[in-house]
Amino acid sequence: MRTFTPAERSRRTVLLARGAKQALADAVDPRLEAELDRIDRSAADRWAREATAALRLLEKAKDDLAHAKAVERAAPRKDHPAARAARKRAEQRVRDTERAARKYR
């Protein structure tokens, strides 16, 4: 998979149009293909880094939820409402992070 920036998308469009014109003339410039390959490699690298970061965030959110559940179970009665609220925030964070990480699975 790849994640292109807006500038890369527009540059690729220009290069692909230019390449199509050159292909009709049977004279495709190798520099054009090299630039397209460079843009594709950059986008693939960006996607891999974003995927790794998203999955790392998801694992941290799950660890934080496990910690919040343990704190809630161990909390004295007077601290229980605050611990419950912290657990609910941690659960919401896991849901939000899972939604964001779905793109990379």
C-alpha angles and dihedrals in degrees: 000000000000138000113208124197116227090254091052091049093053093043091050090050091053092046093047091050091048090047091051090053091049092047089057088054092045092237111105113178111232090214088063092055091045091055091048090051091049091051091047092050091049092050092047091050091049091051092050092050092048091048092051092048093048093050091047089053090049092053091049091049090051091049090050090051092052089050092049091051091051091048090049092052092048097043119113116246094261092053095044097096092053091047090049091051090050090051091050091051089050091050090051091049090053091050092048093047092047090052091052093045094051089083090065101048 
